[in-house]
Amino acid sequence: MEKDTQELLHELTAAKNVADFLHDNRQNLREVSLSEYLKELLQRKNLSQKEVIRASGIDHSYACHIFAGDKNPSRPKLLAIALAMKLTADEAQYLLRYANLPKLYPRIPWDSVIIHALNRQKSVIDTNMLLDELQQPPLLT
């Protein structure tokens, strides 16, 4: 049976030996690459890579490299993909984590606008317009 993150954290905190924890929970632990997570999201949301790339506003060739795992995208580019996929703010946070990028933080005005846009399922264009209205840097230039 799959354990949730809280269960795993509780067991890890109580563990006397991390090697035993890793061994006992090997079926519950996973290392997922950004590329794998993007593919999982495409499948889960029944989206095509082509339509997401088009909606993201990112150069097609560059975006294909992101999906293939050949490029490490900047935070704004990855958030453009998140908006194009209509991800929730939580899903976008996971996406950022898998890319080893800082999570969205609501105390930062730019991040707040992005969180709002994700929660309202705004497009990249609409998000850039909102950022401009609020005198924040654009998502993509």
C-alpha positions in Angstrom: 0.0 0.0 0.0 1.3 3.4 -1.0 2.1 5.7 2.0 1.5 9.4 1.8 4.2 12.0 2.3 3.2 12.7 5.9 3.5 9.0 6.8 6.9 8.8 5.2 8.1 11.9 7.0 6.8 10.5 10.3 8.6 7.2 9.8 11.8 9.0 8.7 11.8 11.1 11.8 11.3 8.1 14.0 13.9 6.0 12.1 17.1 5.1 13.9 18.8 4.2 10.7 18.1 6.0 7.4 19.4 3.0 5.4 16.7 0.8 6.9 14.1 3.5 6.2 15.2 3.6 2.6 15.1 -0.1 2.3 11.8 -0.6 4.0 10.1 2.2 1.9 11.8 1.6 -1.5 8.4 1.1 -3.2 7.2 4.4 -1.8 10.2 6.5 -2.8 10.7 7.8 -6.3 13.1 10.0 -8.1 11.2 11.7 -10.9 12.9 13.9 -13.4 11.3 17.1 -14.7 10.8 15.4 -18.1 9.0 12.4 -16.5 6.8 14.6 -14.4 5.8 16.7 -17.5 4.9 13.6 -19.4 2.9 12.3 -16.4 1.0 15.6 -16.4 0.4 15.5 -20.1 -1.2 12.1 -19.8 -3.1 12.9 -16.6 -4.6 16.0 -18.1 -5.1 14.5 -21.6 -3.0 17.2 -23.3 -0.6 17.0 -26.2 2.9 18.3 -26.0 2.3 20.3 -29.1 -0.8 22.2 -27.8 1.0 22.9 -24.5 4.0 24.3 -26.3 1.8 26.5 -28.6 -0.1 27.8 -25.6 3.1 28.5 -23.6 4.5 31.0 -26.0 8.0 29.3 -25.7 10.0 28.7 -28.9 8.9 25.2 -30.2 12.4 23.8 -30.5 13.5 25.0 -27.0 10.3 23.7 -25.4 10.8 20.3 -27.0 14.2 20.1 -25.4 12.6 20.9 -22.0 10.1 18.1 -22.4 12.8 15.7 -23.5 14.9 16.6 -20.5 17.7 18.2 -22.5 17.3 21.7 -21.2 16.9 23.1 -17.7 14.3 25.8 -18.2 14.2 29.1 -16.3 11.5 29.6 -13.7 9.4 31.9 -16.0 9.5 29.4 -18.9 8.5 26.6 -16.6 5.7 28.6 -15.2 4.5 29.5 -18.8 4.3 25.7 -19.3 2.4 25.4 -16.1 -0.1 28.0 -17.2 -0.4 26.4 -20.6 -1.2 23.1 -19.0 -3.8 24.7 -16.7 -2.0 23.4 -13.6 -3.2 24.2 -10.2 -0.8 26.2 -8.0 0.0 23.0 -6.1 0.9 21.2 -9.3 3.0 24.1 -10.4 4.9 24.0 -7.1 5.7 20.3 -7.7 6.8 21.2 -11.2 9.2 23.8 -9.8 10.5 21.3 -7.3 11.3 18.7 -9.9 13.2 21.4 -11.8 15.1 22.4 -8.7 13.7 25.9 -8.9 12.4 28.1 -6.1 8.7 27.6 -5.3 6.2 30.3 -5.6 6.0 32.5 -2.6 3.0 34.7 -1.9 4.9 37.4 -0.2 6.7 38.2 -3.5 4.4 40.3 -5.6 5.4 38.7 -9.0 4.8 35.3 -7.5 1.5 36.3 -6.1 0.3 37.3 -9.5 1.4 33.9 -10.9 -0.3 32.0 -8.1 -3.5 34.1 -8.8 -3.2 33.3 -12.6 -2.7 29.6 -11.9 -5.7 29.5 -9.6 -7.9 31.3 -12.2 -6.5 29.2 -15.1 -5.4 32.3 -17.0 -3.4 32.0 -20.3 0.2 33.1 -20.6 -1.0 36.1 -22.6 -3.6 37.1 -20.0 -1.0 36.6 -17.2 1.5 38.8 -19.0 -1.2 41.5 -19.4 -2.0 41.3 -15.7 1.7 41.5 -14.8 2.0 44.6 -16.9 -1.0 46.2 -15.4 0.5 45.6 -11.9 3.9 46.9 -13.0 5.6 43.6 -12.7 8.1 42.0 -15.1 6.6 39.9 -17.8 6.5 36.1 -17.6 8.1 35.9 -21.1 9.5 38.7 -23.1 
